[in-house]
Amino acid sequence: MRSTLPDDRRFLLWGIPGLSLLIEATMLPTGPNVHWPLVLMHWLISLYFTAGYWLANRQLWRTLLARFPSPAQTPRRLWALAGLAVLVTMATTVVLVLPLHVLLPEWFALSVGQLLKSTRFSLVPTSAVLTLYETTYFFQQWKASHHQAEQLASAGTQAQLDALQSQLDPHFLFNNLNTLAALIEPGNAPAQDFVEQLADVYRYVLLAQGRATVPLAEELAFIETYLALHKARFRNNLRVEISVAPATLARHVAPLSVQLLVENALKHNVASHEHPLHLRLTATAAAPATLVVENTLRPRTAGFAPGTGTGLANVRRRYELLGAAQPVENHVAEGKFVVKLPLLFAPATLLP
């Protein structure tokens, strides 16, 4: 998971001077000899130390965030931050005191006791600054996750509507009802099977609603039923090969994403006795695990409008929202249209 570092320019612009003023207010010299030049010098020294501690620990925090960016790694990052912040503050104290010791040795001693005292005092504002960064980052990630969940829900809803209104469109129903009419006879077992398969298809569509992902095994079982309906119409004009490694069946895909690819192949390509449509689905456990859907590319010249690509774009966006390690890829090679869907490890778990 990539981390997006918060924009802390305002923190730097206002935080460093503001914190140095606050520290100076707690240590303001008193007495008859106090005058504005002395107060100004104290504040400039406070600003010098505040900027040094702030920037050093800010760099530490950014380094640890790059190393442990995911929410699951937050405890490790915080423990590392707690330990290393002490060391960084101690080292920064020495680096900051050295030049001042040369200029004002009577005020800035290099004794161990004085350095430890300065370090202990500086750990309080340093802890406050690091807490501010962690809190800001947490709310930034929370907002991003919330927005991502909303987008995923919207994409999923659109996918369901597409499946019900477009992918399982009136052409599909009309063609299969004609097929059903030709099959139905008293005691005709194929007709009964066809009706049951048609019911299974719509049952799966309804059950898939509201689910971010489904196991590949479930999606493929649905695809086999879905293709069985089409083969009743296309017969030997549609030739299907499914070769999936058993180890990949527990991986997840976006529901109806494979169906959309299969439907696109059927809608936009010729499937005839002279030019049968070859459809092949393969998946291997080798990293990166993907499901490859490929079909012979022979676009129809009539019957269906040319594809707009919106369906595939929707699938690509859904996988992005699901946090897939690899993007959805498609290309044309050797007269075949090939799409690669990344296989996910588990259902997406987004903040509500």
ChimeraX attribute file (.defattr): number of C-alpha atoms within 10 A of each C-alpha:
attribute: neighborCount
match mode: 1-to-1
recipient: residues
	/A:1	11
	/A:2	9
	/A:3	15
	/A:4	12
	/A:5	15
	/A:6	14
	/A:7	10
	/A:8	12
	/A:9	9
	/A:10	9
	/A:11	14
	/A:12	15
	/A:13	10
	/A:14	10
	/A:15	17
	/A:16	23
	/A:17	19
	/A:18	15
	/A:19	18
	/A:20	21
	/A:21	19
	/A:22	15
	/A:23	17
	/A:24	19
	/A:25	12
	/A:26	8
	/A:27	12
	/A:28	14
	/A:29	14
	/A:30	9
	/A:31	6
	/A:32	6
	/A:33	7
	/A:34	11
	/A:35	11
	/A:36	8
	/A:37	9
	/A:38	13
	/A:39	16
	/A:40	12
	/A:41	11
	/A:42	18
	/A:43	21
	/A:44	16
	/A:45	15
	/A:46	21
	/A:47	20
	/A:48	15
	/A:49	18
	/A:50	23
	/A:51	17
	/A:52	18
	/A:53	26
	/A:54	22
	/A:55	14
	/A:56	17
	/A:57	23
	/A:58	19
	/A:59	12
	/A:60	17
	/A:61	21
	/A:62	16
	/A:63	14
	/A:64	18
	/A:65	22
	/A:66	15
	/A:67	12
	/A:68	20
	/A:69	18
	/A:70	14
	/A:71	13
	/A:72	9
	/A:73	12
	/A:74	16
	/A:75	11
	/A:76	13
	/A:77	20
	/A:78	18
	/A:79	11
	/A:80	15
	/A:81	21
	/A:82	13
	/A:83	10
	/A:84	16
	/A:85	22
	/A:86	18
	/A:87	14
	/A:88	17
	/A:89	22
	/A:90	19
	/A:91	15
	/A:92	19
	/A:93	19
	/A:94	16
	/A:95	12
	/A:96	14
	/A:97	19
	/A:98	15
	/A:99	12
	/A:100	16
	/A:101	14
	/A:102	11
	/A:103	11
	/A:104	12
	/A:105	13
	/A:106	9
	/A:107	9
	/A:108	16
	/A:109	16
	/A:110	14
	/A:111	8
	/A:112	10
	/A:113	10
	/A:114	12
	/A:115	18
	/A:116	14
	/A:117	10
	/A:118	16
	/A:119	22
	/A:120	13
	/A:121	11
	/A:122	20
	/A:123	16
	/A:124	10
	/A:125	17
	/A:126	21
	/A:127	16
	/A:128	11
	/A:129	20
	/A:130	20
	/A:131	13
	/A:132	13
	/A:133	18
	/A:134	17
	/A:135	12
	/A:136	16
	/A:137	18
	/A:138	15
	/A:139	11
	/A:140	15
	/A:141	19
	/A:142	15
	/A:143	13
	/A:144	13
	/A:145	17
	/A:146	15
	/A:147	16
	/A:148	19
	/A:149	20
	/A:150	16
	/A:151	15
	/A:152	21
	/A:153	17
	/A:154	13
	/A:155	19
	/A:156	24
	/A:157	15
	/A:158	14
	/A:159	24
	/A:160	20
	/A:161	14
	/A:162	17
	/A:163	21
	/A:164	15
	/A:165	11
	/A:166	16
	/A:167	22
	/A:168	18
	/A:169	12
	/A:170	12
	/A:171	13
	/A:172	15
	/A:173	12
	/A:174	11
	/A:175	13
	/A:176	19
	/A:177	15
	/A:178	11
	/A:179	17
	/A:180	20
	/A:181	10
	/A:182	10
	/A:183	16
	/A:184	15
	/A:185	12
	/A:186	7
	/A:187	8
	/A:188	10
	/A:189	11
	/A:190	14
	/A:191	18
	/A:192	15
	/A:193	13
	/A:194	21
	/A:195	15
	/A:196	12
	/A:197	19
	/A:198	19
	/A:199	12
	/A:200	15
	/A:201	19
	/A:202	16
	/A:203	12
	/A:204	16
	/A:205	16
	/A:206	13
	/A:207	10
	/A:208	19
	/A:209	16
	/A:210	12
	/A:211	14
	/A:212	23
	/A:213	24
	/A:214	19
	/A:215	20
	/A:216	23
	/A:217	17
	/A:218	16
	/A:219	22
	/A:220	18
	/A:221	12
	/A:222	22
	/A:223	17
	/A:224	16
	/A:225	18
	/A:226	19
	/A:227	21
	/A:228	18
	/A:229	23
	/A:230	18
	/A:231	15
	/A:232	16
	/A:233	16
	/A:234	18
	/A:235	15
	/A:236	14
	/A:237	17
	/A:238	21
	/A:239	16
	/A:240	16
	/A:241	10
	/A:242	13
	/A:243	12
	/A:244	18
	/A:245	12
	/A:246	11
	/A:247	11
	/A:248	21
	/A:249	18
	/A:250	16
	/A:251	20
	/A:252	22
	/A:253	28
	/A:254	26
	/A:255	26
	/A:256	26
	/A:257	22
	/A:258	23
	/A:259	20
	/A:260	20
	/A:261	20
	/A:262	21
	/A:263	19
	/A:264	17
	/A:265	23
	/A:266	21
	/A:267	20
	/A:268	19
	/A:269	19
	/A:270	21
	/A:271	23
	/A:272	13
	/A:273	12
	/A:274	8
	/A:275	13
	/A:276	18
	/A:277	23
	/A:278	18
	/A:279	19
	/A:280	17
	/A:281	20
	/A:282	15
	/A:283	23
	/A:284	18
	/A:285	16
	/A:286	10
	/A:287	7
	/A:288	11
	/A:289	19
	/A:290	22
	/A:291	22
	/A:292	20
	/A:293	22
	/A:294	23
	/A:295	24
	/A:296	22
	/A:297	19
	/A:298	17
	/A:299	16
	/A:300	15
	/A:301	11
	/A:302	9
	/A:303	8
	/A:304	12
	/A:305	10
	/A:306	12
	/A:307	12
	/A:308	8
	/A:309	9
	/A:310	9
	/A:311	20
	/A:312	19
	/A:313	11
	/A:314	17
	/A:315	23
	/A:316	17
	/A:317	16
	/A:318	24
	/A:319	25
	/A:320	16
	/A:321	21
	/A:322	21
	/A:323	14
	/A:324	19
	/A:325	14
	/A:326	16
	/A:327	14
	/A:328	19
	/A:329	13
	/A:330	15
	/A:331	10
	/A:332	13
	/A:333	11
	/A:334	8
	/A:335	10
	/A:336	16
	/A:337	17
	/A:338	20
	/A:339	21
	/A:340	20
	/A:341	24
	/A:342	23
	/A:343	27
	/A:344	25
	/A:345	14
	/A:346	14
	/A:347	16
	/A:348	18
	/A:349	11
	/A:350	16
	/A:351	14
	/A:352	10
